Amino acid sequence: MHKFFTPKELINENVAKIIGDDVKHIYKVLRISEGEKVVLNNCEGTEYLATVSSVNKQEVLLDIIEKLDLNNERKIKIYLFQGLPKAQKMDLIVQKGTELGINEFIPVITHRVDVKLKGEFKKLDRLNRIALEAAKQSKRSIIPKVSEPIDFEDMLGRVDSLDLVIVPYENANNFGIKTLINKLRKESAEQEIKSVGIFVGPEGGIEEYEIEELKEKGAHIITLGKRILRTETAGFVATSLIQYELSDLGGND
């Protein structure tokens, strides 16, 4: 069954409307016709089962059948603070990160980020569209947000509010996510981790003083193994490991 996102303002008690780019996709590509059932999300996590009542080139009208007791989001919110990469790497990071369950992507201007990239980073509409399409494909219940780039110092202010912050770093020795989680469980078995920040450096890596400042903020410096991962790969691996250890990626048992 196909799934679509539409703003809550376009959903009333019994009827709903889809407008914009999805309309052409519905009638021209998917060839959805009157009477077909779809899942509709109000862009804030509430989902409905609906029947298509009318399709034209301007809008798709739907009759709401019922509100669904469905939430495909994991219990942990993950925020990826990504050292701003070159070229189209951010496209891949947003697409695959959305599939893996990241809630927000925050590009970060670190010391080793090429200053030209900050001026050239004008792709938020495109990146948020990529997040939307990936959210549809992966049946997410929310659409992750891609934020404006922030400076490293501003990022340090944001991580204060998170339950756990991890930093994959090539010079971290034999201290990985599994060891970290086991250590945290022993220290405070009752504390539930609900929000995790992952900071990934850019292609040039992370400066030692940046690592020290992150440590001062309580960040845990971890290894992802002996192999050096690309900046666009490290976030995927760290997210997967966190989801496996603390959420449902390994199953619910």
C-alpha positions as CSV (number, residue, x, y, z in Angstrom):
1,M,0.0,0.0,0.0
2,H,1.4,3.4,-1.0
3,K,2.1,6.0,1.6
4,F,2.0,9.8,1.3
5,F,2.7,12.8,3.5
6,T,0.5,15.8,3.5
7,P,0.3,18.8,6.0
8,K,-2.1,18.4,8.8
9,E,-3.9,21.5,7.6
10,L,-5.1,19.5,4.6
11,I,-6.6,16.8,6.7
12,N,-10.0,17.3,8.3
13,E,-12.0,14.8,10.3
14,N,-13.3,12.8,7.3
15,V,-11.5,14.1,4.2
16,A,-8.0,15.0,3.1
17,K,-6.2,16.5,0.2
18,I,-2.8,16.0,-1.5
19,I,-1.3,18.8,-3.6
20,G,2.1,19.6,-5.1
21,D,4.6,17.2,-6.6
22,D,3.0,14.1,-5.3
23,V,-0.1,14.7,-7.4
24,K,1.7,14.1,-10.7
25,H,3.4,11.1,-9.3
26,I,0.1,9.6,-8.1
27,Y,-1.8,9.9,-11.4
28,K,1.1,9.6,-14.0
29,V,3.6,7.2,-12.4
30,L,1.7,5.1,-9.8
31,R,-1.6,5.4,-11.8
32,I,-3.6,5.3,-8.6
33,S,-7.3,5.6,-9.3
34,E,-10.5,6.3,-7.4
35,G,-11.3,3.7,-4.8
36,E,-7.7,2.6,-4.0
37,K,-6.6,2.7,-0.4
38,V,-3.5,4.5,0.7
39,V,-1.8,5.4,4.0
40,L,-1.7,9.1,4.7
41,N,0.7,10.8,7.2
42,N,0.1,14.4,8.5
43,C,3.8,15.1,8.6
44,E,3.8,15.0,12.4
45,G,3.6,11.2,12.9
46,T,-0.2,10.6,12.8
47,E,-1.3,8.2,10.1
48,Y,-4.6,7.4,8.5
49,L,-6.0,4.7,6.2
50,A,-7.8,6.5,3.4
51,T,-9.6,5.9,0.1
52,V,-8.9,8.0,-3.0
53,S,-12.1,9.7,-4.0
54,S,-10.9,11.9,-6.8
55,V,-7.7,12.4,-8.9
56,N,-6.9,15.3,-11.2
57,K,-3.8,17.2,-12.3
58,Q,-4.2,19.7,-9.4
59,E,-5.1,17.6,-6.4
60,V,-6.0,14.2,-5.0
61,L,-9.0,14.0,-2.7
62,L,-9.3,11.3,-0.1
63,D,-11.9,10.0,2.3
64,I,-10.5,9.1,5.8
65,I,-11.4,5.6,6.8
66,E,-9.7,5.4,10.2
67,K,-6.8,6.7,12.2
68,L,-4.1,4.0,12.4
69,D,-2.4,2.9,15.6
70,L,1.0,2.8,13.8
71,N,4.4,4.2,14.5
72,N,7.4,3.1,12.7
73,E,9.8,5.3,14.6
74,R,12.3,3.9,17.1
75,K,12.3,4.9,20.7
76,I,15.6,6.7,20.4
77,K,16.0,10.0,18.6
78,I,19.3,10.2,16.7
79,Y,20.8,13.5,15.6
80,L,23.7,13.4,13.1
81,F,26.1,16.3,13.4
82,Q,27.9,15.9,10.0
83,G,31.1,17.7,9.2
84,L,30.2,19.3,5.9
85,P,31.3,17.0,3.1
86,K,32.1,17.9,-0.5
87,A,30.2,17.2,-3.7
88,Q,27.0,15.2,-3.6
89,K,27.9,13.2,-0.5
90,M,25.3,14.9,1.7
91,D,22.6,13.6,-0.7
92,L,23.7,10.0,0.1
93,I,24.0,10.8,3.9
94,V,20.5,12.2,4.1
95,Q,18.9,9.4,2.0
96,K,20.5,6.4,3.8
97,G,20.4,8.1,7.2
98,T,16.7,8.6,6.8
99,E,16.3,4.9,6.0
100,L,18.3,4.0,9.2
101,G,16.1,6.2,11.4
102,I,18.0,9.5,11.9
103,N,15.7,12.3,13.1
104,E,17.7,15.3,12.1
105,F,20.8,16.1,10.0
106,I,22.9,19.1,11.2
107,P,25.8,20.0,8.9
108,V,28.7,21.4,10.9
109,I,31.5,23.7,9.9
110,T,34.6,22.4,11.6
111,H,38.2,23.6,11.3
112,R,39.0,21.3,8.4
113,V,35.9,22.0,6.3
114,D,36.7,24.0,3.2
115,V,35.3,27.5,3.8
116,K,34.0,27.5,0.2
117,L,31.6,24.8,1.0
118,K,29.7,26.9,3.5
119,G,29.0,29.5,0.8
120,E,28.0,26.9,-1.7
121,F,25.7,25.0,0.7
122,K,22.3,26.1,-0.7
123,K,20.7,22.8,-1.1
124,L,18.3,22.6,1.8
125,D,15.2,22.3,-0.3
126,R,16.8,19.5,-2.3
127,L,18.1,17.7,0.8
128,N,14.7,17.9,2.6
129,R,13.1,16.6,-0.6
130,I,15.5,13.6,-0.5
131,A,14.6,13.1,3.2
132,L,10.9,13.1,2.2
133,E,11.3,10.6,-0.6
134,A,13.4,8.3,1.6
135,A,10.8,8.6,4.4
136,K,8.1,7.4,2.0
137,Q,10.2,4.5,0.8
138,S,11.2,3.3,4.2
139,K,7.7,3.9,5.7
140,R,8.9,6.4,8.3
141,S,6.3,8.0,10.5
142,I,8.1,11.3,10.5
143,I,10.1,13.2,7.9
144,P,13.7,13.9,9.2
145,K,14.8,17.5,9.1
146,V,17.9,18.8,7.3
147,S,19.0,22.0,9.1
148,E,21.1,24.9,8.1
149,P,24.9,24.4,8.7
150,I,26.2,25.5,12.1
151,D,29.6,26.3,13.4
152,F,31.4,23.8,15.6
153,E,31.0,26.1,18.6
154,D,27.2,26.2,18.1
155,M,27.1,22.5,17.9
156,L,28.8,22.2,21.3
157,G,25.9,24.2,22.7
158,R,23.4,21.8,21.2
159,V,24.8,18.6,22.5
160,D,24.2,19.6,26.1
161,S,20.6,18.6,25.9
162,L,21.2,15.1,24.6
163,D,21.4,11.9,26.7
164,L,24.4,10.5,24.9
165,V,26.9,11.9,22.4
166,I,29.4,9.7,20.5
167,V,32.3,10.7,18.3
168,P,33.8,8.1,15.9
169,Y,37.5,8.9,15.8
170,E,40.4,7.1,14.1
171,N,42.7,7.5,17.1
172,A,40.3,6.0,19.6
173,N,41.8,2.8,21.0
174,N,39.7,-0.3,21.5
175,F,36.7,1.5,23.0
176,G,33.7,0.9,20.8
177,I,30.0,1.3,21.1
178,K,29.3,-2.1,22.6
179,T,31.9,-1.4,25.4
180,L,30.4,2.0,25.9
181,I,26.8,0.8,26.2
182,N,27.8,-2.0,28.6
183,K,29.7,0.5,30.7
184,L,26.8,3.0,30.8
185,R,24.4,0.2,31.8
186,K,26.6,-0.9,34.7
187,E,27.0,2.7,35.9
188,S,23.3,3.6,35.7
189,A,21.0,0.7,34.9
190,E,17.8,2.8,35.4
191,Q,18.7,5.7,33.1
192,E,17.0,5.4,29.8
193,I,18.8,6.9,26.8
194,K,16.2,8.7,24.6
195,S,18.4,11.0,22.5
196,V,21.8,10.4,20.9
197,G,24.0,12.8,19.1
198,I,26.6,11.4,16.6
199,F,29.3,13.8,15.5
200,V,31.2,12.8,12.3
201,G,34.2,14.8,11.1
202,P,34.6,16.0,7.5
203,E,36.9,14.4,4.9
204,G,39.9,16.1,6.5
205,G,39.2,14.6,9.9
206,I,38.8,16.1,13.3
207,E,41.3,18.4,15.0
208,E,42.7,17.2,18.4
209,Y,41.5,20.4,20.1
210,E,38.0,19.7,18.8
211,I,38.1,16.2,20.3
212,E,39.1,17.8,23.6
213,E,36.3,20.3,23.5
214,L,33.8,17.5,22.8
215,K,35.2,15.5,25.8
216,E,34.6,18.5,28.0
217,K,31.0,18.4,26.9
218,G,30.7,14.8,28.0
219,A,31.0,13.2,24.5
220,H,32.4,9.7,24.3
221,I,35.2,9.2,21.8
222,I,34.8,5.7,20.2
223,T,36.3,3.5,17.5
224,L,34.4,1.9,14.6
225,G,37.2,-0.6,14.0
226,K,40.7,-0.6,12.6
227,R,39.7,0.4,9.1
228,I,39.3,4.1,8.2
229,L,35.8,4.9,7.0
230,R,34.8,7.7,4.7
231,T,32.9,10.5,6.3
232,E,29.7,9.5,4.5
233,T,30.1,5.9,5.8
234,A,31.0,6.6,9.5
235,G,27.6,8.0,10.3
236,F,25.7,5.0,8.8
237,V,27.9,2.5,10.8
238,A,27.6,4.5,14.1
239,T,23.8,4.8,13.7
240,S,23.4,1.1,12.9
241,L,25.4,0.1,16.0
242,I,23.4,2.5,18.2
243,Q,20.1,1.2,16.8
244,Y,21.3,-2.4,17.4
245,E,22.4,-1.8,20.9
246,L,19.6,0.4,22.1
247,S,16.7,0.0,19.8
248,D,15.1,-2.5,17.4
249,L,17.6,-3.0,14.6
250,G,18.4,-6.4,16.0
251,G,14.8,-7.3,16.6
252,N,12.6,-6.7,19.6
253,D,13.6,-9.6,21.7
